[in-house]
Amino acid sequence: MKQKIDLTTWNRKEHFAFFSTFEEPFFGLTIQLDCENAYQKSKSIGVPFSTYYLHKTLVAINENQALRLRIEDNEVVDFSVINGSATVLRADKTFGFSEIKYDENLFVFNQNAAAEIARVQQTSGLFTRDFSPNVIHFSSLPWISFTSISHARSYTLPDSCPKISFGKMSVDVTGKRSIPFSIHVHHGLVDGYDVGVFVNRLQHLLSEKE
């Protein structure tokens, strides 16, 4: 399930030690992702667009070791699988946290997502189950095409989990669709290079036609 990183030989041990002392060790960025092919593909196969892009995001995350790393008791661990903890909106406009089990197969993942969304919508409050540490925090603001975003955080609580947000899809004058995408990561674990590799891989997955 997880493997401890040997900090004595890790090539990022100084980076980890340095940024872990910060009150705010997270950095983030926001970009526009081309989602035209992803949107068309999701409609053609009958998978909700939000589930489709969530799955592609988790595919890219699970391929990227830096985004699988977490801090536990001042140790760094690499989880073999990362699931998705997405916010789920209810009929009364409150939301609850979910945990959607990752599967490489999109259709299996779609079944997992549908079941978890239905479960959360029948509950109340934020925390509807015991959550695993091997998750990514996802949120969606489909009403807003944002250009930047920040997150509520407690600096007194240890946190090393990346936060990813998607916004409102827009269509340009040529008919091409894009979507705002934001990612915030702990700099003790993740550098700009790692984010760049991840974002490029995600864009590639969203652009696939087959």
Secondary structure by P-SEA (a helix, b strand, c coil): cccccccccccaaaaaaaaaacccccccbbbbbbcaaaaaaaaaacccaaaaaaaaaaaaaaacccccccccccbbbbbcbbbbbbbbbccccbbbbbbbbbbccaaaaaaaaaaaaaaaaaccccccccccccbbbbbbccccccccbbbbbbccccccbbbbbbcbbbbccccbbbbbbbbbbccccccaaaaaaaaaaaaaaaaccc
